[in-house]
Amino acid sequence: MKYFIQKYIVVGLILGLSTTVMGQNKNTKDSVFKSQTLDFYSTYKPEVAPAPKPKFIPELPRMDTSRIQLTYELPELTTTYSYQANPIKPLSLNRDKELAPYANYIKLGLGNQNSVLLDAGYTGIKGKDYETVFHFNHFSQKGNLVQHQKWSQNTLDAKANIYLDNSTIKLDAQADRRAFRDYGYNNDVYSFLEKDILNIYSGINLSGAYIPIGNLQWGINLKPKVSLYLWNNKMGANEANADFEVPFSKEFDTSISIALDFKGALTNYTNVDSGSYSNNYLQINPALILHYDFLNARIGAKPVVGRYNNFLLPDISASGLLLDDNLKWLLGWEGKLNQNSYKELSLYNPYMETNYTPLQGRENFLYAGFETFLGAHLTIGATAGYKSWKNKALYKNDYINSVDGSKFEIIYNDIKAIVLNAKVQYQLNDVLEIGGTADINFFKPFNDRRIQHIPGTTITGNLIYKPIKKLNLGADLMFYDNMFAMNPMNDFIKLPTIIDLNINGSYDIHKRFSVFLQVNNLFNYHYQYWNQYKNIGITVIGGLRFKF
């Protein structure tokens, strides 16, 4: 009995479970499991999701913050001197990706007219985070045409780049000494000891610039600069100057940006004859800058607060390309401040008097022009415009306060002129380069008093030719005409036309050694850029250049 009860209980449980399963699967078919093995099959079919439509958003390219190697490779230079006292151009710092071999050099040359040339450069002091360049130059000559016709100049220049994590600091220091003799007097009437007419200039200049990598907050770009100089003359004149420049700029996109520059100087000039003068100024330069495929433009102004005068200078320029980018047109109305500092004026004419009053002026230029590219090698261009000067500094022979007018006094005049300019340039790789410029000034009003020692016509030309790998040839030409000065009778005279042709050449006899030869004033023309100061004549200088 017990057996049957247990049997029915088991049968009842099985029927109950079957009923429950069928209740849960009321709408499905019955499943019978014939074994304990379960097989699962997947019907998944992979599909590639459709790519979203790209959105092209213009943005500035990423700035390359990799450090560029600073190299110093001074090419063969021609040294010319025409007694124009042009300031020595500061040594340039070329930054290349690879350090050129034998960047250090010494160049020594000797020639007639007691010419001595010594030029040297050194880049050996450098490290991972800094690089330096040192340059020294000495050049002196002594002529025999008139008494005490001699001069010399010495410059020492040191530059350094200091690399920080997010910026670069550029430092520059220069020491300068130049000695001249005021020999522009009549030797048949006057005679002087050299010490009595010796005129020595000396000075030091310090400058620094901060160049951040990338932009500052809000995308602002800032590159401030500061500089100091002391300039002295043994005749009892000296000038001290501190100036600064703080340029701000911000790009909104690749087409529009704005700029705001602050620039100023604190300058004090002192001489034993007339006392002390300040020559300070402050300039602000806001501008809107546009860059498009068809137009590049700058629209701004330069308000200037000076010591005696205030100026509002224009800062407007535009350019664009036409004829499949083969023709570039130019338009502009630009102005600049002429501080007329003692250093600036005496570097241009070392025979000026120390007894002068600094007076600031301005220069405005309204112009239109073009540049065109004829083929792959030839470029020509021309501009025409109207230029005006306020308080233009002119050099006038002083026959009252100096012996026979050998010193020049500074006079200020307002000048206007119609200006024409043309230029041509032909470049054939590194084998041949020919260039030239022509400038013609039609002064208005046509008053000779207003154009003393300013050429009405200036033509320059240059040639660089490398016929073979180790040989370099060159030439340059200067032509000045329609230049006036005042004679002892207070009459204005036209100075003789100036033609100065210089040729030069160098040959690399070894990877470390080269020889050079240069001939200045080939026509041996004793012209006078400054009235009564005759040029020394033809000069032939040859020497050796050693690289290490």
C-alpha positions in Angstrom: 0.0 0.0 0.0 2.8 2.3 0.9 4.5 1.5 -2.4 1.4 2.5 -4.4 1.0 5.8 -2.4 4.6 6.8 -3.2 4.1 5.8 -6.9 1.0 8.0 -7.2 2.7 10.9 -5.4 5.6 10.7 -7.9 3.2 10.5 -10.9 1.3 13.5 -9.5 4.3 15.6 -9.1 5.4 14.9 -12.7 1.9 15.9 -14.0 1.9 19.0 -11.9 5.3 20.1 -13.3 4.2 19.4 -16.8 1.1 21.5 -16.3 3.1 24.4 -14.9 5.6 24.3 -17.9 2.7 24.2 -20.4 1.1 27.2 -18.5 4.3 29.2 -18.9 4.6 28.3 -22.6 1.0 28.6 -23.5 1.7 30.2 -26.9 4.7 28.0 -27.8 5.1 24.6 -29.2 6.1 21.7 -26.9 9.8 20.9 -26.7 11.1 17.5 -26.0 14.7 17.1 -24.9 16.0 13.8 -26.1 19.4 14.3 -24.6 21.3 16.5 -22.1 23.2 18.3 -24.9 22.0 21.9 -25.8 23.1 23.5 -29.1 23.0 27.3 -29.5 23.2 29.0 -33.0 23.9 32.7 -33.6 22.3 34.5 -36.5 24.2 37.8 -35.9 25.3 39.5 -39.2 28.0 42.2 -38.8 27.3 45.5 -40.4 29.5 48.6 -40.9 28.0 51.7 -39.3 27.5 54.6 -41.8 30.2 57.3 -41.4 28.9 60.6 -40.2 29.2 63.5 -42.7 32.4 65.5 -41.9 32.1 69.1 -40.8 35.0 71.2 -42.2 35.9 73.9 -39.7 38.7 76.3 -40.6 41.3 76.6 -37.9 44.9 77.9 -37.7 47.7 75.3 -38.2 49.4 74.1 -35.1 52.5 76.0 -34.2 55.8 74.2 -34.6 57.5 74.5 -31.2 60.6 72.5 -32.1 63.8 74.4 -31.5 65.7 75.6 -34.5 69.4 75.3 -34.5 71.2 78.7 -34.5 74.0 78.9 -37.0 76.4 81.5 -38.0 77.8 81.5 -41.5 79.1 84.8 -42.7 79.4 84.9 -46.5 82.1 86.7 -48.3 81.5 90.4 -47.9 82.8 93.4 -49.9 83.9 96.3 -47.8 83.4 99.7 -49.4 83.8 103.2 -48.1 82.9 106.4 -49.9 83.2 108.8 -46.9 79.4 108.7 -46.5 79.7 107.4 -42.9 76.9 104.9 -43.4 76.3 103.1 -40.1 77.6 99.5 -39.9 74.7 97.0 -40.2 74.4 94.8 -37.2 75.5 91.2 -37.7 72.6 89.0 -38.6 71.8 85.8 -36.8 70.7 83.0 -39.2 68.9 80.1 -37.7 69.2 76.9 -39.7 68.2 73.4 -38.9 71.8 72.1 -39.1 74.9 73.7 -37.9 77.1 74.7 -40.9 80.7 73.4 -40.6 83.5 75.8 -39.8 81.1 78.6 -38.7 83.9 80.4 -37.0 86.2 82.5 -39.1 89.0 85.1 -39.3 89.4 87.4 -42.3 92.5 89.6 -42.8 93.0 92.0 -45.7 95.6 94.7 -46.6 95.7 97.2 -49.4 96.8 100.5 -50.7 95.7 103.8 -49.0 97.1 102.1 -45.9 94.0 100.0 -45.8 93.7 97.4 -43.0 90.8 95.0 -42.6 90.2 92.5 -39.8 86.9 90.7 -39.5 86.2 87.7 -37.2 83.3 85.7 -36.0 83.0 83.1 -33.2 80.1 80.8 -32.2 81.9 78.4 -29.8 80.1 79.3 -26.6 76.8 77.4 -26.6 74.9 74.8 -24.8 71.6 72.9 -24.8 69.6 76.0 -23.8 71.6 78.9 -25.2 73.7 79.9 -28.2 76.0 82.9 -28.8 77.6 84.8 -31.6 80.5 87.2 -31.4 81.7 89.4 -34.2 84.6 91.9 -34.4 85.4 94.3 -37.2 88.2 96.7 -37.8 88.7 98.8 -40.9 91.0 101.8 -41.4 92.4 103.9 -44.2 94.7 106.8 -44.8 94.7 108.8 -48.0 97.3 111.2 -49.3 95.1 113.5 -51.4 94.8 116.1 -48.6 96.2 116.6 -45.1 94.9 114.2 -42.4 92.6 112.2 -44.7 92.2 109.2 -42.5 89.6 107.4 -40.5 89.1 104.1 -38.6 86.2 102.2 -37.1 86.0 99.3 -34.6 82.9 97.3 -33.6 82.4 94.4 -31.3 79.0 92.7 -31.4 77.7 89.9 -29.1 74.4 88.2 -29.6 72.8 85.4 -27.5 69.6 83.3 -27.6 68.4 81.8 -24.4 65.8 79.1 -24.8 63.2 78.6 -22.0 60.4 76.1 -21.9 57.8 78.4 -23.5 59.8 81.3 -24.8 63.1 82.6 -26.2 65.1 85.6 -24.9 67.3 87.5 -27.4 70.1 89.6 -26.1 72.4 91.9 -28.0 75.4 94.0 -26.9 77.5 96.2 -29.1 80.5 98.4 -28.5 81.5 101.0 -31.2 84.5 103.3 -31.7 85.0 105.5 -34.8 87.7 108.1 -35.4 87.5 110.8 -38.1 89.6 113.9 -38.9 87.8 117.1 -40.1 90.0 117.4 -43.2 87.4 119.4 -45.3 89.4 122.7 -45.3 91.6 124.4 -47.8 95.1 123.0 -47.3 96.6 125.9 -49.2 95.4 128.3 -46.5 95.1 126.3 -43.3 97.2 123.7 -41.5 96.4 121.8 -38.3 97.9 119.3 -36.0 96.0 116.0 -36.1 94.9 116.2 -32.5 93.2 119.5 -33.1 90.8 118.1 -35.7 90.5 114.6 -34.3 86.8 113.6 -33.9 86.2 110.4 -32.0 82.8 108.7 -31.4 82.3 105.9 -29.0 79.3 104.2 -27.6 77.6 101.1 -26.3 74.2 99.6 -27.1 72.3 97.0 -25.1 69.0 95.4 -26.2 66.8 92.5 -25.4 63.6 90.9 -26.7 61.2 88.4 -25.3 59.5 86.0 -27.8 57.0 83.6 -26.3 56.1 80.3 -28.1 52.5 80.4 -29.0 49.9 82.9 -27.8 49.1 84.2 -24.3 45.7 84.2 -22.6 42.8 84.9 -24.9 45.0 84.2 -27.9 47.1 87.4 -27.6 50.5 87.6 -29.1 53.2 89.7 -27.4 56.8 90.3 -28.3 58.3 93.2 -26.1 61.7 94.8 -26.8 63.8 97.2 -24.9 67.2 98.9 -25.6 69.6 101.3 -24.1 72.5 103.2 -25.6 75.2 105.7 -24.7 76.8 107.7 -27.5 79.7 110.1 -26.8 81.9 112.5 -28.8 85.3 113.7 -27.5 84.3 117.2 -28.5 82.0 117.4 -25.5 78.7 115.9 -26.6 77.0 112.8 -25.3 73.5 111.2 -25.6 71.7 108.7 -23.4 68.7 106.8 -24.6 66.3 104.2 -23.3 63.5 103.0 -25.7 60.9 100.3 -25.6 58.4 98.6 -27.9 55.5 96.5 -26.8 53.5 95.1 -29.7 50.2 93.3 -29.0 48.3 91.3 -31.7 45.3 88.9 -31.8 44.1 86.8 -34.6 40.3 86.1 -34.7 40.7 83.8 -37.7 43.0 83.4 -40.7 41.5 86.5 -42.3 41.2 89.1 -39.5 43.5 90.2 -36.8 44.1 93.4 -34.8 47.3 95.0 -33.5 48.1 97.5 -30.8 51.7 98.7 -30.5 53.2 100.9 -27.8 56.6 102.5 -28.6 58.5 105.3 -26.9 61.9 106.6 -25.9 63.5 108.7 -23.2 66.5 110.5 -24.8 68.7 113.2 -23.3 71.4 115.1 -25.3 74.1 117.2 -23.7 76.9 119.3 -25.1 79.3 121.7 -23.5 78.2 124.7 -25.7 74.4 124.8 -25.4 73.5 122.6 -22.5 71.0 119.7 -22.2 67.9 118.8 -24.3 65.4 116.1 -23.9 64.1 114.2 -27.0 61.4 112.0 -25.6 58.3 110.6 -27.4 55.4 108.2 -27.0 53.7 106.5 -29.9 50.6 104.3 -30.0 49.7 102.3 -33.1 46.3 100.6 -33.3 45.6 98.7 -36.6 43.2 96.3 -38.3 44.9 93.6 -40.4 43.1 91.8 -43.2 44.4 88.7 -45.1 42.3 87.3 -48.0 43.2 85.5 -51.2 42.6 88.7 -53.2 43.7 91.3 -50.6 46.1 92.0 -47.8 45.5 95.3 -46.0 46.5 97.2 -42.9 44.4 100.0 -41.6 45.7 102.0 -38.7 47.1 105.2 -37.3 50.1 106.3 -35.2 49.4 109.1 -32.7 52.7 110.5 -31.4 53.3 112.7 -28.4 56.7 114.4 -28.8 58.9 116.8 -26.9 57.9 119.9 -28.9 55.4 118.5 -31.5 52.6 116.1 -31.6 51.9 114.1 -34.8 49.1 111.9 -36.2 50.8 109.6 -38.7 49.0 107.4 -41.2 49.4 103.6 -41.2 47.4 102.4 -44.3 48.6 99.9 -46.9 47.1 97.3 -49.2 48.3 94.8 -51.8 46.8 92.1 -54.0 47.5 89.8 -56.9 46.1 89.9 -60.4 46.6 88.1 -63.7 47.0 84.6 -62.3 49.1 85.9 -59.4 51.7 87.4 -61.8 51.0 91.0 -61.0 51.0 92.5 -57.5 49.6 95.9 -56.9 50.5 98.2 -54.0 48.8 101.1 -52.4 49.7 103.0 -49.2 49.8 106.1 -47.1 52.4 105.6 -44.4 54.1 107.9 -41.9 57.0 107.6 -39.5 58.6 109.7 -36.8 62.1 111.2 -37.3 63.5 111.6 -33.8 66.6 113.4 -35.2 68.8 112.1 -32.3 72.5 112.9 -32.1 73.5 109.3 -32.7 71.3 109.0 -35.8 72.6 112.3 -37.3 76.3 111.8 -36.5 76.4 108.3 -37.9 75.1 109.6 -41.2 77.5 112.6 -41.2 80.3 112.4 -38.7 81.5 115.9 -39.5 78.4 117.6 -38.0 78.7 120.2 -35.2 77.9 119.2 -31.6 76.1 122.5 -31.0 72.6 121.6 -32.3 69.1 121.4 -30.9 67.3 118.1 -31.4 63.9 118.7 -33.0 61.5 115.9 -33.9 59.9 115.7 -37.3 57.8 113.4 -39.4 57.7 111.8 -42.9 54.6 110.9 -44.8 54.5 108.9 -48.0 51.4 108.5 -50.3 52.2 106.0 -53.0 50.9 103.4 -55.6 52.9 100.8 -57.4 53.2 97.3 -58.8 55.5 94.3 -59.0 55.3 91.7 -61.8 57.0 88.4 -62.3 58.2 87.7 -65.8 58.9 84.1 -65.9 60.6 82.2 -63.0 63.6 84.5 -62.7 62.8 88.1 -63.5 61.0 90.6 -61.3 60.3 94.2 -62.0 58.4 96.9 -60.1 57.8 100.6 -59.8 56.1 103.0 -57.4 55.1 106.7 -57.7 54.1 108.9 -54.8 54.1 112.1 -52.9 56.4 112.5 -49.9 56.5 115.3 -47.4 58.8 116.0 -44.5 58.2 118.1 -41.4 61.4 119.3 -39.7 63.7 117.4 -42.1 67.3 117.6 -40.8 69.7 119.0 -43.4 73.5 119.4 -43.3 74.8 122.9 -44.2 78.5 123.9 -44.2 79.1 126.4 -41.4 81.5 129.0 -42.6 81.0 131.2 -39.5 81.7 128.9 -36.5 84.0 126.4 -38.2 87.3 126.7 -40.1 86.6 127.1 -43.8 83.2 125.4 -43.4 84.7 122.0 -42.4 81.9 121.4 -39.9 78.2 121.0 -40.8 75.4 122.7 -38.9 71.9 121.1 -38.6 69.1 123.1 -40.1 65.4 122.0 -40.2 63.1 122.5 -43.2 59.8 121.3 -44.5 60.2 119.6 -47.8 57.8 118.1 -50.4 58.6 115.9 -53.4 57.1 113.8 -56.1 59.0 110.5 -55.8 59.5 107.9 -58.6 61.0 104.5 -57.9 61.8 101.5 -60.1 63.6 98.2 -59.4 64.5 95.1 -61.3 65.8 91.7 -60.1 67.0 88.7 -62.0 67.8 85.5 -60.1 69.2 82.2 -61.6 69.4 79.8 -58.7 72.7 80.5 -56.8 74.7 81.1 -60.0 73.7 84.6 -61.1 71.9 87.5 -59.5 71.5 90.9 -61.0 69.6 93.8 -59.5 69.1 97.5 -59.7 67.1 100.4 -58.3 66.4 104.0 -59.4 65.0 106.8 -57.3 64.1 110.2 -58.6 62.9 113.1 -56.4 61.2 116.1 -57.9 61.4 118.5 -54.9 58.7 121.1 -54.5 59.0 124.0 -54.2 62.1 123.9 -56.4 64.3 125.7 -53.9 67.9 124.6 -53.7 68.1 125.6 -50.0 65.7 122.8 -49.2 67.7 119.9 -50.8 71.3 120.3 -49.5 73.1 117.0 -49.6 70.0 115.0 -50.7 70.4 113.5 -54.2 67.7 114.2 -56.7 68.6 111.1 -58.6 70.0 107.8 -57.1 70.8 104.7 -59.1 72.2 101.5 -57.7 73.1 98.2 -59.2 74.6 94.9 -58.0 75.9 91.7 -59.5 76.7 88.3 -58.0 78.1 85.6 -60.2 79.3 82.1 -59.4 80.7 80.6 -62.6 82.2 77.6 -60.7 81.6 76.1 -57.3 84.6 77.6 -55.6 84.7 81.0 -57.3 82.5 84.0 -56.4 82.4 87.3 -58.3 80.5 90.5 -57.5 80.1 94.1 -58.4 78.1 97.1 -57.2 77.4 100.5 -58.7 76.3 103.8 -57.0 75.2 106.9 -59.0 74.2 110.2 -57.4 73.2 113.3 -59.2 71.3 116.6 -58.6 72.8 117.2 -55.2 73.4 120.7 -53.9 75.5 122.5 -51.2 76.5 126.0 -50.1 79.8 127.6 -50.9 81.7 130.3 -48.8 79.9 133.0 -50.7 76.5 131.7 -49.5 75.7 130.6 -53.0 74.1 127.2 -53.7 76.2 125.0 -56.0 75.5 121.7 -57.6 78.0 119.0 -56.5 79.6 116.9 -59.2 77.9 113.7 -60.3 79.0 110.7 -58.2 79.8 107.4 -60.0 81.3 104.7 -57.8 82.0 101.2 -59.2 83.3 98.4 -56.9 84.2 94.8 -57.9 85.2 91.9 -55.8 86.0 88.2 -55.9 86.9 85.2 -53.8 88.1 81.7 -54.3 88.0 78.7 -52.0 91.4 77.0 -52.2 90.5 74.7 -49.4 87.4 73.9 -47.3 88.9 76.1 -44.6 90.9 78.7 -46.6 89.8 81.2 -49.2 91.4 84.2 -50.8 89.6 87.5 -51.7 90.3 90.6 -53.7 88.1 93.8 -53.8 88.6 97.0 -55.7 86.6 100.1 -54.5 86.1 103.2 -56.6 87.4 101.6 -59.8 87.3 104.9 -61.7 89.5 106.6 -59.0 87.0 109.4 -58.8 87.6 111.9 -55.9 83.9 112.7 -55.6 82.3 114.6 -52.6 79.2 113.3 -51.0 79.8 115.9 -48.2 80.9 119.2 -49.7 84.7 119.8 -49.4 85.4 116.2 -48.3 87.0 114.4 -51.2 86.8 110.7 -51.5 90.1 108.8 -50.9 90.2 107.3 -54.5 90.7 103.8 -55.8 91.4 101.2 -53.1 92.6 97.6 -53.7 92.4 95.2 -50.8 93.3 91.5 -50.8 93.6 88.9 -48.1 92.8 85.5 -46.7 89.8 84.1 -44.9 90.2 81.1 -42.5 87.3 79.1 -41.2 87.5 76.9 -38.2 
